[in-house]
């Protein structure tokens, strides 16, 4: 009798658990399907929607048209046009510079013996290959961020150290007596003279 009672009790509990689980599942399914995607009950936010809202906020709340992607695309060439104007404007100042670059990404620059790599304000250099010294027209020079020291005019630059140039007119050049050039990673504006 006791085993029959135990089997019956187990069947009732198992059946009750299955019924309770199915009722909870229906309640959960009903909660998720109450609203259509994109409504206030179930908001869907896409990148284009966020871009439109940002454009509206920038323009002062005016509705953004469907040409936002065209506006964004046309803004990039305008930036390039500005940098090319800067390039031509800087090279037309009468200095004997061979190239002027303004970039926020790291760029590899080769410096030949006799050339100087002059930094724009805020530029950063990393000497990868060769023997270089700091070039500066005043008593100050570059900041070696890696070692936390200042390197003044004609002091050697260590390889793989990050150099920061707070002002224009300072840079690096090939150490006197070296036959081979330098390989330098540059972030920011520079002039190769």
Phi and psi restraints in degrees (value plus and minus 20) as a CYANA .aco file:
   2 UNK   PHI     -85.4   -45.4
   2 UNK   PSI     -58.5   -18.5
   3 UNK   PHI     -88.7   -48.7
   3 UNK   PSI     -55.2   -15.2
   4 UNK   PHI     -85.9   -45.9
   4 UNK   PSI     -59.8   -19.8
   5 UNK   PHI     -83.7   -43.7
   5 UNK   PSI     -63.3   -23.3
   6 UNK   PHI     -84.9   -44.9
   6 UNK   PSI     -60.9   -20.9
   7 UNK   PHI     -85.6   -45.6
   7 UNK   PSI     -63.2   -23.2
   8 UNK   PHI     -83.3   -43.3
   8 UNK   PSI     -65.1   -25.1
   9 UNK   PHI     -82.7   -42.7
   9 UNK   PSI     -61.5   -21.5
  10 UNK   PHI     -84.4   -44.4
  10 UNK   PSI     -59.8   -19.8
  11 UNK   PHI     -86.0   -46.0
  11 UNK   PSI     -60.9   -20.9
  12 UNK   PHI     -86.1   -46.1
  12 UNK   PSI     -65.2   -25.2
  13 UNK   PHI     -84.7   -44.7
  13 UNK   PSI     -61.8   -21.8
  14 UNK   PHI     -84.2   -44.2
  14 UNK   PSI     -65.2   -25.2
  15 UNK   PHI     -84.0   -44.0
  15 UNK   PSI     -62.3   -22.3
  16 UNK   PHI     -83.2   -43.2
  16 UNK   PSI     -58.3   -18.3
  17 UNK   PHI     -85.6   -45.6
  17 UNK   PSI     -59.6   -19.6
  18 UNK   PHI     -86.6   -46.6
  18 UNK   PSI     -63.2   -23.2
  19 UNK   PHI     -85.9   -45.9
  19 UNK   PSI     -64.6   -24.6
  20 UNK   PHI     -83.4   -43.4
  20 UNK   PSI     -60.7   -20.7
  21 UNK   PHI     -84.4   -44.4
  21 UNK   PSI     -60.2   -20.2
  22 UNK   PHI     -89.3   -49.3
  22 UNK   PSI     -55.0   -15.0
  23 UNK   PHI     -86.8   -46.8
  23 UNK   PSI     -61.1   -21.1
  24 UNK   PHI     -87.6   -47.6
  24 UNK   PSI     -55.7   -15.7
  25 UNK   PHI     -86.1   -46.1
  25 UNK   PSI     -61.6   -21.6
  26 UNK   PHI     -83.4   -43.4
  26 UNK   PSI     -59.4   -19.4
  27 UNK   PHI     -85.1   -45.1
  27 UNK   PSI     -59.8   -19.8
  28 UNK   PHI     -89.7   -49.7
  28 UNK   PSI     -60.4   -20.4
  29 UNK   PHI     -84.6   -44.6
  29 UNK   PSI     -59.1   -19.1
  30 UNK   PHI     -85.4   -45.4
  30 UNK   PSI     -54.3   -14.3
  31 UNK   PHI     -88.9   -48.9
  31 UNK   PSI     -57.6   -17.6
  32 UNK   PHI     -99.9   -59.9
  32 UNK   PSI     -42.1    -2.1
  33 UNK   PHI    -124.4   -84.4
  33 UNK   PSI      -4.1    35.9
  34 UNK   PHI     -92.7   -52.7
  34 UNK   PSI     -49.0    -9.0
  35 UNK   PHI    -141.9  -101.9
  35 UNK   PSI     134.5   174.5
  36 UNK   PHI    -100.4   -60.4
  36 UNK   PSI     128.6   168.6
  37 UNK   PHI     -80.0   -40.0
  37 UNK   PSI     114.1   154.1
  38 UNK   PHI      76.3   116.3
  38 UNK   PSI     -25.8    14.2
  39 UNK   PHI    -111.1   -71.1
  39 UNK   PSI     158.3   198.3
  40 UNK   PHI     -84.8   -44.8
  40 UNK   PSI     -49.2    -9.2
  41 UNK   PHI     -95.4   -55.4
  41 UNK   PSI     -50.2   -10.2
  42 UNK   PHI    -157.6  -117.6
  42 UNK   PSI      59.2    99.2
  43 UNK   PHI     -93.6   -53.6
  43 UNK   PSI     117.2   157.2
  44 UNK   PHI    -139.2   -99.2
  44 UNK   PSI     102.9   142.9
  45 UNK   PHI    -132.4   -92.4
  45 UNK   PSI     105.1   145.1
  46 UNK   PHI    -127.8   -87.8
  46 UNK   PSI     147.0   187.0
  47 UNK   PHI     -81.7   -41.7
  47 UNK   PSI     -61.5   -21.5
  48 UNK   PHI     -83.3   -43.3
  48 UNK   PSI     -57.0   -17.0
  49 UNK   PHI     -84.9   -44.9
  49 UNK   PSI     -64.5   -24.5
  50 UNK   PHI     -84.0   -44.0
  50 UNK   PSI     -62.5   -22.5
  51 UNK   PHI     -80.4   -40.4
  51 UNK   PSI     -61.1   -21.1
  52 UNK   PHI     -82.9   -42.9
  52 UNK   PSI     -64.2   -24.2
  53 UNK   PHI     -86.1   -46.1
  53 UNK   PSI     -57.6   -17.6
  54 UNK   PHI     -86.6   -46.6
  54 UNK   PSI     -62.6   -22.6
  55 UNK   PHI     -83.1   -43.1
  55 UNK   PSI     -58.4   -18.4
  56 UNK   PHI     -84.2   -44.2
  56 UNK   PSI     -62.2   -22.2
  57 UNK   PHI     -86.2   -46.2
  57 UNK   PSI     -58.5   -18.5
  58 UNK   PHI     -87.9   -47.9
  58 UNK   PSI     -59.7   -19.7
  59 UNK   PHI    -101.0   -61.0
  59 UNK   PSI     -18.2    21.8
  60 UNK   PHI      70.7   110.7
  60 UNK   PSI       4.3    44.3
  61 UNK   PHI      75.5   115.5
  61 UNK   PSI     -19.6    20.4
  62 UNK   PHI     -92.7   -52.7
  62 UNK   PSI     125.1   165.1
  63 UNK   PHI     -83.2   -43.2
  63 UNK   PSI     117.0   157.0
  64 UNK   PHI    -105.6   -65.6
  64 UNK   PSI     118.8   158.8
  65 UNK   PHI    -104.8   -64.8
  65 UNK   PSI     158.3   198.3
  66 UNK   PHI     -97.0   -57.0
  66 UNK   PSI     -16.7    23.3
  67 UNK   PHI    -116.0   -76.0
  67 UNK   PSI       2.2    42.2
  68 UNK   PHI     -81.4   -41.4
  68 UNK   PSI     -60.3   -20.3
  69 UNK   PHI     -86.3   -46.3
  69 UNK   PSI     -53.4   -13.4
  70 UNK   PHI     -89.2   -49.2
  70 UNK   PSI     -58.4   -18.4
  71 UNK   PHI     -84.6   -44.6
  71 UNK   PSI     -63.7   -23.7
  72 UNK   PHI     -83.8   -43.8
  72 UNK   PSI     -61.1   -21.1
  73 UNK   PHI     -85.8   -45.8
  73 UNK   PSI     -60.2   -20.2
  74 UNK   PHI     -93.6   -53.6
  74 UNK   PSI     -40.4    -0.4
  75 UNK   PHI     -90.7   -50.7
  75 UNK   PSI     -54.1   -14.1
  76 UNK   PHI     -84.7   -44.7
  76 UNK   PSI     -65.4   -25.4
  77 UNK   PHI     -84.9   -44.9
  77 UNK   PSI     -50.0   -10.0
  78 UNK   PHI     -83.2   -43.2
  78 UNK   PSI     -58.3   -18.3
  79 UNK   PHI     -84.5   -44.5
  79 UNK   PSI     -61.8   -21.8
  80 UNK   PHI     -85.3   -45.3
  80 UNK   PSI     -56.8   -16.8
  81 UNK   PHI     -85.0   -45.0
  81 UNK   PSI     -57.3   -17.3
  82 UNK   PHI     -84.1   -44.1
  82 UNK   PSI     -63.1   -23.1
  83 UNK   PHI     -89.1   -49.1
  83 UNK   PSI     -52.3   -12.3
  84 UNK   PHI     -92.9   -52.9
  84 UNK   PSI     -51.5   -11.5
  85 UNK   PHI     -86.1   -46.1
  85 UNK   PSI     -60.7   -20.7
  86 UNK   PHI     -81.3   -41.3
  86 UNK   PSI     -61.6   -21.6
  87 UNK   PHI     -82.1   -42.1
  87 UNK   PSI     -69.0   -29.0
  88 UNK   PHI     -91.6   -51.6
  88 UNK   PSI     -54.4   -14.4
  89 UNK   PHI     -86.9   -46.9
  89 UNK   PSI     -59.5   -19.5
  90 UNK   PHI     -92.3   -52.3
  90 UNK   PSI     -53.9   -13.9
  91 UNK   PHI     -99.4   -59.4
  91 UNK   PSI     -34.9     5.1
  92 UNK   PHI    -113.8   -73.8
  92 UNK   PSI      -9.9    30.1
  93 UNK   PHI     -99.4   -59.4
  93 UNK   PSI     -22.2    17.8
  94 UNK   PHI      78.2   118.2
  94 UNK   PSI     -23.6    16.4
  95 UNK   PHI     -96.9   -56.9
  95 UNK   PSI     132.4   172.4
  96 UNK   PHI    -108.4   -68.4
  96 UNK   PSI      50.1    90.1
  97 UNK   PHI    -126.7   -86.7
  97 UNK   PSI     124.0   164.0
  98 UNK   PHI    -110.5   -70.5
  98 UNK   PSI     -50.6   -10.6
  99 UNK   PHI    -178.1  -138.1
  99 UNK   PSI     130.4   170.4
 100 UNK   PHI    -149.6  -109.6
 100 UNK   PSI     110.7   150.7
 101 UNK   PHI    -150.0  -110.0
 101 UNK   PSI     128.0   168.0
 102 UNK   PHI    -154.9  -114.9
 102 UNK   PSI      92.5   132.5
 103 UNK   PHI    -168.2  -128.2
 103 UNK   PSI     132.1   172.1
 104 UNK   PHI    -122.8   -82.8
 104 UNK   PSI     -24.8    15.2
 105 UNK   PHI    -120.7   -80.7
 105 UNK   PSI     141.1   181.1
 106 UNK   PHI     -91.4   -51.4
 106 UNK   PSI     112.7   152.7
 107 UNK   PHI    -149.0  -109.0
 107 UNK   PSI     118.7   158.7
 108 UNK   PHI    -109.7   -69.7
 108 UNK   PSI     106.1   146.1
 109 UNK   PHI    -142.6  -102.6
 109 UNK   PSI     112.9   152.9
 110 UNK   PHI    -117.3   -77.3
 110 UNK   PSI     108.2   148.2
 111 UNK   PHI    -134.4   -94.4
 111 UNK   PSI     101.8   141.8
 112 UNK   PHI    -107.0   -67.0
 112 UNK   PSI     138.0   178.0
 113 UNK   PHI     -76.2   -36.2
 113 UNK   PSI     115.1   155.1
 114 UNK   PHI      73.0   113.0
 114 UNK   PSI     -32.3     7.7
 115 UNK   PHI    -115.5   -75.5
 115 UNK   PSI     137.8   177.8
 116 UNK   PHI    -142.9  -102.9
 116 UNK   PSI     117.2   157.2
 117 UNK   PHI    -121.5   -81.5
 117 UNK   PSI      82.2   122.2
 118 UNK   PHI    -117.4   -77.4
 118 UNK   PSI     109.5   149.5
 119 UNK   PHI    -109.3   -69.3
 119 UNK   PSI     127.3   167.3
 120 UNK   PHI    -102.5   -62.5
 120 UNK   PSI     145.8   185.8
 121 UNK   PHI     -79.3   -39.3
 121 UNK   PSI     107.2   147.2
 122 UNK   PHI      68.7   108.7
 122 UNK   PSI     -17.9    22.1
 123 UNK   PHI     -93.7   -53.7
 123 UNK   PSI     137.8   177.8
 124 UNK   PHI    -149.1  -109.1
 124 UNK   PSI     117.3   157.3
 125 UNK   PHI    -143.2  -103.2
 125 UNK   PSI     127.7   167.7
 126 UNK   PHI    -150.5  -110.5
 126 UNK   PSI      96.8   136.8
 127 UNK   PHI     -96.8   -56.8
 127 UNK   PSI      99.0   139.0
 128 UNK   PHI    -119.1   -79.1
 128 UNK   PSI     -54.6   -14.6
 129 UNK   PHI    -171.7  -131.7
 129 UNK   PSI     122.0   162.0
 130 UNK   PHI      86.7   126.7
 130 UNK   PSI     159.7   199.7
 131 UNK   PHI    -137.9   -97.9
 131 UNK   PSI      99.7   139.7
 132 UNK   PHI    -147.1  -107.1
 132 UNK   PSI     137.7   177.7
 133 UNK   PHI    -148.6  -108.6
 133 UNK   PSI     137.8   177.8
 134 UNK   PHI     -96.8   -56.8
 134 UNK   PSI     119.0   159.0
 135 UNK   PHI    -131.6   -91.6
 135 UNK   PSI     109.5   149.5
 136 UNK   PHI    -173.2  -133.2
 136 UNK   PSI     123.3   163.3
 137 UNK   PHI    -109.4   -69.4
 137 UNK   PSI     -27.8    12.2
 138 UNK   PHI    -144.4  -104.4
 138 UNK   PSI    -190.5  -150.5
 139 UNK   PHI     -91.8   -51.8
 139 UNK   PSI     -47.3    -7.3
 140 UNK   PHI    -103.5   -63.5
 140 UNK   PSI     151.3   191.3
 141 UNK   PHI    -164.6  -124.6
 141 UNK   PSI    -141.6  -101.6
 142 UNK   PHI    -133.9   -93.9
 142 UNK   PSI     140.2   180.2
 143 UNK   PHI    -121.7   -81.7
 143 UNK   PSI     102.4   142.4
 144 UNK   PHI    -106.9   -66.9
 144 UNK   PSI      78.9   118.9
 145 UNK   PHI     -87.9   -47.9
 145 UNK   PSI     -52.9   -12.9
 146 UNK   PHI     -82.6   -42.6
 146 UNK   PSI     -65.8   -25.8
 147 UNK   PHI    -117.4   -77.4
 147 UNK   PSI     -31.2     8.8
 148 UNK   PHI      56.4    96.4
 148 UNK   PSI      10.3    50.3
 149 UNK   PHI    -144.7  -104.7
 149 UNK   PSI     149.2   189.2
 150 UNK   PHI    -125.0   -85.0
 150 UNK   PSI     117.3   157.3
 151 UNK   PHI    -131.4   -91.4
 151 UNK   PSI     101.7   141.7
 152 UNK   PHI    -116.6   -76.6
 152 UNK   PSI     159.6   199.6
 153 UNK   PHI     -72.8   -32.8
 153 UNK   PSI     112.6   152.6
 154 UNK   PHI      49.1    89.1
 154 UNK   PSI      -8.8    31.2
 155 UNK   PHI    -107.7   -67.7
 155 UNK   PSI     127.7   167.7
 156 UNK   PHI     -88.5   -48.5
 156 UNK   PSI     127.1   167.1
 157 UNK   PHI    -124.7   -84.7
 157 UNK   PSI     111.6   151.6
 158 UNK   PHI    -103.4   -63.4
 158 UNK   PSI     125.9   165.9
 159 UNK   PHI     -87.6   -47.6
 159 UNK   PSI     127.5   167.5
 160 UNK   PHI      44.4    84.4
 160 UNK   PSI       0.1    40.1
 161 UNK   PHI    -121.9   -81.9
 161 UNK   PSI     119.6   159.6
 162 UNK   PHI    -102.9   -62.9
 162 UNK   PSI     100.8   140.8
 163 UNK   PHI    -128.2   -88.2
 163 UNK   PSI     117.6   157.6
 164 UNK   PHI    -137.5   -97.5
 164 UNK   PSI     117.8   157.8
 165 UNK   PHI    -136.4   -96.4
 165 UNK   PSI      83.1   123.1
 166 UNK   PHI     -92.0   -52.0
 166 UNK   PSI     -43.1    -3.1
 167 UNK   PHI    -150.4  -110.4
 167 UNK   PSI     139.6   179.6
 168 UNK   PHI     -93.2   -53.2
 168 UNK   PSI     141.5   181.5
 169 UNK   PHI      69.8   109.8
 169 UNK   PSI     -18.1    21.9
 170 UNK   PHI    -135.5   -95.5
 170 UNK   PSI     134.1   174.1
 171 UNK   PHI    -194.7  -154.7
 171 UNK   PSI    -173.0  -133.0
 172 UNK   PHI    -153.3  -113.3
 172 UNK   PSI     138.4   178.4
 173 UNK   PHI    -164.4  -124.4
 173 UNK   PSI     143.9   183.9
 174 UNK   PHI     -87.1   -47.1
 174 UNK   PSI     115.3   155.3
 175 UNK   PHI     -80.6   -40.6
 175 UNK   PSI     118.9   158.9
 176 UNK   PHI     -79.6   -39.6
 176 UNK   PSI     114.9   154.9
 177 UNK   PHI      74.4   114.4
 177 UNK   PSI     -26.0    14.0
 178 UNK   PHI    -106.8   -66.8
 178 UNK   PSI     118.9   158.9
 179 UNK   PHI    -110.0   -70.0
 179 UNK   PSI     -43.8    -3.8
 180 UNK   PHI    -122.7   -82.7
 180 UNK   PSI     134.3   174.3
 181 UNK   PHI    -104.8   -64.8
 181 UNK   PSI    -185.3  -145.3
 182 UNK   PHI    -135.8   -95.8
 182 UNK   PSI     132.9   172.9
 183 UNK   PHI    -139.1   -99.1
 183 UNK   PSI      98.6   138.6
 184 UNK   PHI    -147.9  -107.9
 184 UNK   PSI     114.1   154.1
 185 UNK   PHI    -110.9   -70.9
 185 UNK   PSI     109.4   149.4
 186 UNK   PHI    -144.3  -104.3
 186 UNK   PSI     115.9   155.9
 187 UNK   PHI    -145.0  -105.0
 187 UNK   PSI     102.4   142.4
 188 UNK   PHI      89.3   129.3
 188 UNK   PSI    -192.5  -152.5
 189 UNK   PHI    -100.8   -60.8
 189 UNK   PSI     128.6   168.6
 190 UNK   PHI    -175.5  -135.5
 190 UNK   PSI     143.0   183.0
 191 UNK   PHI    -150.7  -110.7
 191 UNK   PSI     116.1   156.1
 192 UNK   PHI    -124.0   -84.0
 192 UNK   PSI      92.6   132.6
